[in-house]
Amino acid sequence: MENQNDPLEPVIAARLKLLREQSGLTLDGLATASGVSRAMISRIERGEASPTASLLARICAALGLSLSQFFAEGEAPPSPLVKRSDQPTWKDPETGYVRRAISPPRMGSDVDIVEVSLPASARVSFPPHPASKGMTQYVWLFEGVLHMTLGEQTYRLEQGDCLFMPVGEGHIFHNPSDSPARYAVVLDQRKRI
C-alpha cells in the first residue's frame, strides 16, 4: 500500500479528508460505513498509504460516491467536454490496475464511464458493499481476455464482449493472460432494488 512515487497520493489524501468532513463523518464513522479500518483511513488522509482499487471503492461507496466522482475536481466549472489530457488517471499500487475517468464530471448524470488497463495475471476484487447494492454496470472488453466472477459464476470475456452485472454483490476482475486487458466500465449509479 505504500506508494511514495504516486503524484496522486497527496490529492487522494486531501480529497478523502475533505469529502469525509463534508459528509459529517468522523474517522470512526467512515470506518464503520466502509469496512475499512480507522487506522488505514487515517494513514491515507495523511498521505502515508495509497489505497488499493478495492479499498478506495469501499470508501467511496460509504461516502455515496463513485470512483469517478471521487477523482473529479470540485473547483473547475462543469463542462460537457473533457479532453483526454484532463481525464484523471490513477494506478492501483498493489495490482498495477490503471483507471482513467472518461465521463465529464459534475454533469448530473447517474452514468460514469471509465477505461481500465489490467496488467497480465492481475486480479482486482471488489467485495460486496451495501452502499452499492442496486447499482449496475457494463464491462466492455477492448483488448485481451478478462475473467469476471460474480458470486459462483465466472464469465470469460474476449475482445468486443460486453457483460452486464450488478455492482453491490461483489465481483472479481481477473486477467488470466500474459498481456494487458483493456476495457470500459459503464456504471449506472441509479439503484434498482
N, C-alpha and C positions, 0 to 999 in steps of 0.2 A: 504494500500500500504506500510505501514511501516513494516519492517521485519528485525529487528536488529540481529536476530539469524541465518540468512541465510549466510552460508560461501561463497556463490557465489556472494553476493551483491557487494563486492569490485571488483571482477573480472568483473561483468557486468558493473560496473561504469567505470572502466579503459578501457574496451574493447569498450564500446559505444563511449567514448570520442576519443579514437584512431581512430576508424572507421569513425566517423563523420569528424575528422580533415583530415584523409587520403582522404576522399571524397571531401574535399574542401568546406564543408558546415559549415555555421555558425549555432548557436542555432536557430536563426530565420528561416534560410533556411531549416533545418531539421524539424522544427515545421510545416512550410508551406507544405513541401512534405509529411509528415506523418499524419498530422491532430492531432498531439499530442502537447499540449501547450509547449511553450518555457520554462515556469517555471517548468513543470514536467520533461522535458528532463534534465534541469539543475540540478534538485534535484536527478535524477537517476545518472547522471555523478558524482555528489559529494558524492554518496553513502547514501543519506538521504532518498531515497524511492526505493522500489523494484517494478518493473513494473509487471503488470499482463500479462498473456499469450497474450491476445488480444492486449494490448498496445505495448508489445515488438514486436509482429508480424507486427504491423503497422510501427514501427520504422525500423525494418529490411527490410521490403518491400521498404521503401523510400530510404534505403541505397543500394538496389539491392541485398539483401542477404536473404537466408532462415534462419530460427532459427538455424538449424544445422550449417550453415556456420558462424553464429554469435558466437556460442559457441566453434567452432573449434579453437584451439590454433594455431597461425601462426609460432611458432618457431621450433617445432619438425619437422623433415623431414617427408614427406608423406610416408605412408605405406599402402599396400593393406589390412593389417590385423589390426583390432583394438580390443583389448581384452575387455571383458565386464567391467573389473575393470578400464579401461581407457576411457569408454564411458561417456561423460558428462551428468549429471543428473541435472535437475532444477525443482523446485517446485514453482508453482504459489501461491503467498502469499494470494490471495483472495479466490481461489476455492479449493486449495489443489491438483490441477492437477499436476501430476508428469510426466515429459518428459525426455526420455533418447535418445540421438542421437546414432543411431546404425551404420550408414554409416561411413566408413573410411573418414576422412576429406581431402580436397585438392587433390582428385584423378582425378579431371577434369570431373567428371560425372555430368549430369544435374539432377540426381535422388538422393533424400535423403530418408532414411528410419529412422523412429522414432517410439519408443514404448511409449505409453501413458497409465497411470493409472488415471482414472477419478473417484473420490470418489462418493459414493452414493448420489443421489439427486443433484449432481453438474451440473452446466451449464457453458459452455465457449462459448462466442460469438466472432466471427471474422467478423467485419464489412467489407463491400465492400471496396476495395482499388485498384486504377488504376494500381499501380506498379505490382500487382499480376494477373491482368487480362490476360487471355490466358493460365495460368498455370493450371495443373490438378493434382488430387491426388486420390489414392485409400485409403479407410478406411476398414481395415480387422479386424473384431472383434474376439478376442481370448476367452474372458470370459465376462459374464454379458450380459447386454442389453444396447443398445445405440439408442437414437433418434437423427437423423441427419436432420436438417432443412436447406433446400436450397430454398430461396425465399419463396413461398407459400406452397411448398411440404415438408412433413416430412416423412422420411423413418425409419422404425423400424428394427434395426439390432439385430440379435441374434447370439449366438456362431457359428463361421465359416462363417458368411455372409460377403460379401465384396461389398462396394459401390464405384463406380467411379463418380467423381464430379469435376466441375470447382472450382477454388480457389478464384479468384478475385471478384466474385459476392457477397461474404459474406456467412457465414454459422454459424450454431449453433450446438455444440456437447452437448447433454443432457443425463445424466444417470438418468432414471426415477426410478430405483430400489433402494433397501436398501442394496446393496452390490456393491463393486467397479466394474467398467468395465475396461478391459484391451484390448488394440487394437494397431495395427500398422497403421501408416500413411506412404504411399509411395508417395512422392511428386515428380512430374516431372516439373522442372522449365522451360522447353522449352515453349515458348509462341506460342500458336496456335490461331491466331486471324483471 
